């Protein structure tokens, strides 16, 4: 006499069926890497350089050097996104936030200014001074020179 194993096969089919419907496009969309536009990078760098110039002129009224960033790149440090911009004399690290937008059932993710940048002339190599997202302050670098810039409009 043969005993049919209907119930375990039914559970297996039910599991596969439910798993296939639980996977949706939204799950696949979350694997998309956020991007930042060239305009946003330029805007952040303009805000930072203007604020730094003002800070330096308060400390030294005869300060006349322009701050021109020659390179910029997005880096992930401790799981957070940063825009790292460098000039001949400075390294600036700007905290970025992820902005999710949904249009026509498509999820897009972009990076935007989170409101604080930290600049150093001593800590150009390595991490330098970087913003803390918890309280929007700067982590000091070993050399001790770290200027905080608020970059919110």
N, C-alpha and C positions, 0 to 999 in steps of 0.2 A: 504494500500500500504506500502510495506517494503522498507526501504532505506538501502542499504548495506554500511557498513563502511570499504570500501576497503583501502582507503588511510591511516588511522591511523594504521591498521594492517600491511600494507606494511612498514611503517616507523619503527614499532616495530621490524619486522623481519630484516630489513636492519640494525638497530642499533645492534641487537644481533649478526648478521653476521659479521659486521665490528669490534665489540668488541672482538669476538673470534679470529679474525685474527690479531688484534693489540697486543695481548699477545704473546710474543715469549720467547724462552729460554734465551735470553740475559737479559730480565727483571728478570727472576727467578735467574739467575746467580749472579746478583748484590746483592742479599741477602746473599751471601756466606761470611762468616767471614774470613778475611785475617789471615794467619798463619805465624809463624816465625820458622825457623829450629833451631835445637840445635847447628848446626855449626855456624850459624849467631850469635846466643847468645854468644857462646864461643869467636868468633872473636871480637865482640863488647867489651866484658868484658876484653879480652887481651889488646886491644887498650887503653881502659880507664885506666886499672891498670898500664900499662907501662907509659902513659902520666902523671898520678897522681904521680907515683913514681919519675919521672923526676922533676915535679914541687916541690915536697916535698924536694928532694935533693938539688935543687937550693936554696930553703929557708933555709934548714938546712942540710949541707953536711954530717953530721953524721947520718942522717935518714937511717935506715936499715930494717925497717919492710916491709914484703911482703904484698901486698894487694891481698887477695884471696876472691873472691865473693862466698858466700855459698848458695845463693838462687837468683833466677831470675824469674820474672813473668811479663807478659804483662798486663798493666792496661790502661783503657781509662779515661783520665782526660780532662774535658772540650771539649769532642768530638775528641780528638787527642790520638793517640796510643803512649805509652811509655813503654820502657823496664825498670823495676825497679829491680835493683840488689843490694843486701845487703851483707856486710861483717860484721865482729865483730864490726868494728869501723865506717863504712861508709854506707851511702845510696846513690846510684847513679841512676839518672833518665836520660835515653837516649831517645831523640825524635826519633820516627820511622816514616817512610813514607810508604804509600801503593803503591805497584808495581803491575800493572795489566799485565798479560801475556795471549795471546791468542794462543792456539795450537789446530789445528784440530777442529775449531769452538767451542772450550771450553774456557771459561774465568776462569783464576785462579788468585787469589789475594794473595800476600805475603807481609810480612813486612820486611823492610830493614832499616839500619842505615841512619838517615837523616843528620848526621854530627855534632851533638853537644850533650854533656852530662854534667850534673851538679851534683856535689858531695858535700855532707855535712856530718860532724860528729856530729853537734849539732842538726840539724833538721831531726833526724832519724824517729821520729813518724810523722804521718800525711803526707801531701804532700811534705814536705821538700823543697828543692830548685829544681825547674823544669825548663827545657828549654822553651824559647818562640820561637815559629815557625816563628814569624814575622821577627825577626832580629837575630836569633840564639844566643841570650844571655840568662842569667839565671835570673829567678825571685828570688829575695833574700828571704831568710827565716827570721823569727823573730830573730833568734840567730845571724844572720849576717855572718855566715861562709858558703861560697858557692864557690866551685872551678869549673870553666868552663873548659871542655876538648873538644877539637876538635877531632872528631873520624873519619873523612873522611880519606881514604887511600891517 
